[in-house]
Each structure stands twice: as C-alpha cells, then as structure tokens.
Amino acid sequence: MDSGNPSTPLMNTIPIFKDGSTKIPCPQHAGHMQPPSLTVRYIWSVERIENYSISSTPMHTKCMTQQPTPGILCRPLPTPRDHLTATEANGKLFVIGGRIDVNYHNNLNTNESYDPKTKKWTQFTPLPTARSGITSQFLDGLIHVLGGESGEGTFVENEGYNPETKKWKTFAPMPSGLHGLASVLLKEKIHTLNGGPHPGGGGSNHHREFSPNK
C-alpha cells in the first residue's frame, strides 16, 4: 500500500462503516479526544511505557475527562516514537505505528508487543501502511488500526492484525480520512470519534461505527 495515498481501493469485504451515527456534542482537536467510561491499562510515551489506572470524572460540560494515577514503570519501548496506537490483545500490549520526532514525514510501520508476564518486548509483522495519528481496537481476534496522517494527507485505511496468525488483513476503509481520532469498542462495534480531516491539526465532531459482521 502507498502511505501517501489515502484512497486505497475498497476490497470485496462484508464489513462496512456507518457514517450516520450521532455527532459528538463537543468537537475536539485532533489528538485531544479520549472516550469516556473507558478503562485503560497502559499509557505510553516516546521512550517508555507506564502502567496506569484510569477513572472517568464528569465535568460541567457535555465532555468527559480522565485523570491518571501513577503506577509501575515497565520495560522501555524498543522503538521511540510518538502519535502511535496501543491496544491490549490476549493479555499483551501491542504498540503499532507512530512517527519519529513529531514529524509525519517520518511515519513508521513498527508493530511491537509487550508481555507483562515475561516483561519482554517482541517485534511482529509490520503495519502494511505506515502512518501516525492513528487509533485501534481489538475486535473478533483482530487489532483494527484506523485512520492516520502523513505529509500528503489523511488516511482512510482500516487494517486488522491477527496476533495468532501474525498476518494483516485489509477491511472496508473509513468514509473519509481522519487523524488524531479516538475510538471505543461497544456492543461488538468500533466507534470512531472526532479527529482532524487534514494533516497537522484541526478537529471535527465525526462519529462513525464499524462492524465486521454487517
């Protein structure tokens, strides 16, 4: 796949995106959105990964905020990067994509997994489309990596990684490219929230849902 071309052709797959979901009442800048009522076991940074517990606190607006409490410092991330995505799958943490030095011209396709039992990192099959400013969710045995940006534009890609077979599969793309978007898994569907339609900033009130079983 060409990381500079966000219009990857739609494969003959059943899964579809629905773009008619309720819009988010608080438009968010790209990269500033966190879904409410979500338990996050890991928060990551450029050079290390830390274990946190998260609690949701309602504010006097229609948005929510989350305040982390310090936890345990874990083994450093092998590939320093930012604007990556991280998802727990089968008891392991998968850290995928991102970029070097906050520069979307230096996107990565790195796919590294941390096992809290062995306290070791392992590198797996790279993300087919190198991108940053992405989001991910684990659904039906696959880690779906969605959206992103580069110097040429934003991405519509929806690529799924199977930790068991160590292979990637291309799914139906998003209706339009977004970066810095959030996502949450709810009732066997992936909901993508907000995000910027153009590289380097911006925001939106997009709310879309994806189901591989429709």
C-alpha positions as CSV (number, residue, x, y, z in Angstrom):
1,M,0.0,0.0,0.0
2,D,1.1,3.5,-0.7
3,S,1.2,5.5,2.6
4,G,0.9,8.8,0.7
5,N,-2.3,7.8,-0.9
6,P,-5.3,7.8,1.4
7,S,-7.7,6.4,-1.2
8,T,-6.9,2.7,-1.0
9,P,-9.5,0.8,-3.1
10,L,-12.2,-0.9,-1.2
11,M,-11.8,-4.7,-1.1
12,N,-14.6,-7.1,-1.6
13,T,-15.3,-7.4,2.1
14,I,-18.6,-7.5,4.0
15,P,-17.6,-5.2,6.9
16,I,-18.8,-1.6,6.4
17,F,-18.6,1.7,8.0
18,K,-21.7,3.6,9.0
19,D,-21.4,7.4,8.9
20,G,-24.9,8.2,10.2
21,S,-24.2,7.9,13.9
22,T,-24.9,10.7,16.4
23,K,-22.4,13.5,16.2
24,I,-20.2,14.3,19.1
25,P,-21.6,17.4,21.0
26,C,-18.1,18.7,21.8
27,P,-15.9,19.0,18.6
28,Q,-12.4,18.1,19.5
29,H,-9.0,19.0,18.1
30,A,-7.1,16.1,16.6
31,G,-5.3,14.1,19.2
32,H,-7.2,15.6,22.1
33,M,-10.1,13.2,22.4
34,Q,-10.4,10.5,25.0
35,P,-13.6,8.4,25.1
36,P,-15.5,8.5,28.5
37,S,-16.1,5.5,30.7
38,L,-13.1,3.6,29.3
39,T,-10.6,1.5,31.3
40,V,-7.1,2.0,30.0
41,R,-4.4,-0.3,31.4
42,Y,-1.5,1.3,29.7
43,I,-0.5,4.9,28.7
44,W,2.6,5.2,26.5
45,S,5.2,7.8,25.7
46,V,8.0,8.2,23.2
47,E,10.6,6.3,25.2
48,R,8.8,4.3,27.8
49,I,5.6,2.7,28.8
50,E,3.9,3.0,32.1
51,N,1.0,1.1,33.8
52,Y,-1.8,3.4,34.9
53,S,-5.3,3.1,36.3
54,I,-7.9,5.5,34.8
55,S,-11.1,6.9,36.3
56,S,-13.6,9.0,34.5
57,T,-14.7,12.3,36.1
58,P,-17.8,14.2,34.7
59,M,-17.4,17.9,34.1
60,H,-19.9,20.7,33.8
61,T,-20.0,20.3,30.0
62,K,-21.0,17.5,27.7
63,C,-17.5,16.2,27.6
64,M,-15.6,14.0,30.0
65,T,-12.1,13.9,31.3
66,Q,-9.8,11.3,32.7
67,Q,-7.1,11.8,35.3
68,P,-4.4,9.0,35.6
69,T,-2.9,7.9,38.9
70,P,0.8,6.9,38.8
71,G,1.6,3.2,38.5
72,I,4.5,0.9,37.7
73,L,7.3,1.8,35.3
74,C,7.7,-1.0,32.8
75,R,10.4,-2.0,30.3
76,P,11.2,0.8,27.8
77,L,9.6,0.8,24.4
78,P,12.2,-0.6,21.9
79,T,11.4,1.9,19.1
80,P,11.0,5.5,20.5
81,R,8.1,7.2,18.7
82,D,5.0,9.4,19.1
83,H,1.5,9.6,17.7
84,L,1.3,5.7,17.9
85,T,-1.6,3.5,19.0
86,A,-1.7,0.8,21.7
87,T,-4.2,-2.0,22.2
88,E,-4.4,-4.9,24.6
89,A,-5.0,-8.3,22.9
90,N,-4.8,-11.7,24.5
91,G,-3.1,-10.4,27.6
92,K,-0.4,-8.5,25.7
93,L,0.0,-4.9,24.7
94,F,0.5,-4.2,21.0
95,V,2.1,-0.8,20.1
96,I,1.7,0.0,16.4
97,G,2.7,2.7,14.0
98,G,3.6,6.3,15.0
99,R,6.3,8.6,13.8
100,I,9.8,10.0,14.7
101,D,10.2,13.4,16.4
102,V,6.6,14.5,15.8
103,N,7.2,14.6,12.1
104,Y,4.5,13.0,9.9
105,H,7.0,12.7,7.1
106,N,8.8,10.1,9.3
107,N,5.9,7.6,9.7
108,L,6.6,4.1,11.0
109,N,5.0,0.7,10.4
110,T,6.5,-0.8,13.6
111,N,4.5,-3.4,15.4
112,E,5.8,-4.3,18.8
113,S,4.2,-6.3,21.6
114,Y,4.9,-6.2,25.4
115,D,4.1,-9.2,27.6
116,P,3.6,-8.2,31.2
117,K,4.3,-11.8,32.4
118,T,7.7,-12.1,30.8
119,K,8.3,-8.3,30.9
120,K,9.7,-8.6,27.4
121,W,9.0,-6.9,24.0
122,T,8.7,-8.7,20.7
123,Q,8.6,-7.3,17.2
124,F,5.9,-8.7,14.9
125,T,4.7,-8.3,11.3
126,P,4.8,-4.5,10.4
127,L,1.7,-2.5,9.7
128,P,1.1,-2.6,5.9
129,T,0.5,1.2,5.7
130,A,3.0,3.3,7.7
131,R,1.0,6.1,9.4
132,S,0.7,8.1,12.6
133,G,-2.1,9.8,14.5
134,I,-4.0,6.5,14.4
135,T,-6.4,4.7,16.7
136,S,-7.0,1.0,17.3
137,Q,-9.4,-1.5,18.9
138,F,-9.3,-5.3,19.4
139,L,-12.4,-7.0,17.9
140,D,-13.1,-10.6,16.9
141,G,-9.5,-11.6,17.3
142,L,-8.1,-8.7,15.2
143,I,-6.5,-5.4,16.1
144,H,-8.0,-2.9,13.8
145,V,-5.8,0.1,13.1
146,L,-7.7,3.1,11.7
147,G,-7.0,6.5,10.2
148,G,-3.8,8.4,10.4
149,E,-1.9,11.2,8.6
150,S,1.2,11.8,6.6
151,G,2.7,14.8,4.8
152,E,0.4,14.0,1.8
153,G,-2.9,13.7,3.5
154,T,-5.0,11.7,6.0
155,F,-5.8,8.0,5.8
156,V,-9.0,6.0,5.4
157,E,-7.2,2.7,6.0
158,N,-8.7,0.0,8.3
159,E,-6.1,-2.8,8.6
160,G,-6.6,-5.7,11.0
161,Y,-3.8,-7.7,12.7
162,N,-4.3,-11.2,13.9
163,P,-1.9,-11.9,16.8
164,E,-2.4,-15.7,16.4
165,T,-1.6,-15.9,12.7
166,K,0.7,-12.9,12.7
167,K,-1.0,-11.7,9.5
168,W,-2.7,-8.5,8.4
169,K,-6.0,-8.1,6.6
170,T,-7.5,-5.1,4.8
171,F,-11.1,-4.2,5.8
172,A,-13.5,-1.6,4.5
173,P,-12.0,1.9,4.7
174,M,-13.5,4.8,6.6
175,P,-15.7,7.1,4.5
176,S,-13.0,9.8,4.7
177,G,-9.6,10.2,6.2
178,L,-9.1,11.4,9.8
179,H,-6.1,11.6,12.1
180,G,-5.9,12.1,15.9
181,L,-9.2,10.3,16.3
182,A,-10.4,8.4,19.3
183,S,-12.2,5.0,19.3
184,V,-14.1,2.8,21.6
185,L,-15.5,-0.7,21.4
186,L,-19.2,-1.0,22.2
187,K,-21.5,-4.0,21.6
188,E,-19.2,-5.6,19.0
189,K,-18.8,-2.4,17.0
190,I,-15.9,0.0,16.8
191,H,-17.0,3.6,17.2
192,T,-14.5,6.3,15.9
193,L,-14.8,9.7,17.4
194,N,-13.7,13.2,16.3
195,G,-10.3,13.6,14.5
196,G,-8.9,16.0,12.0
197,P,-9.7,15.8,8.3
198,H,-6.4,17.5,7.3
199,P,-2.8,16.8,8.3
200,G,-1.2,18.8,11.1
201,G,-4.2,19.8,13.3
202,G,-7.9,20.7,13.1
203,G,-10.8,18.8,14.6
204,S,-14.3,17.6,13.9
205,N,-17.4,16.1,15.5
206,H,-17.4,12.9,13.4
207,H,-18.9,9.8,15.0
208,R,-18.8,6.6,12.9
209,E,-19.3,2.9,13.6
210,F,-17.7,-0.2,12.1
211,S,-18.8,-3.8,12.4
212,P,-17.1,-6.7,10.7
213,N,-20.3,-8.7,10.9
214,K,-22.6,-6.5,8.8
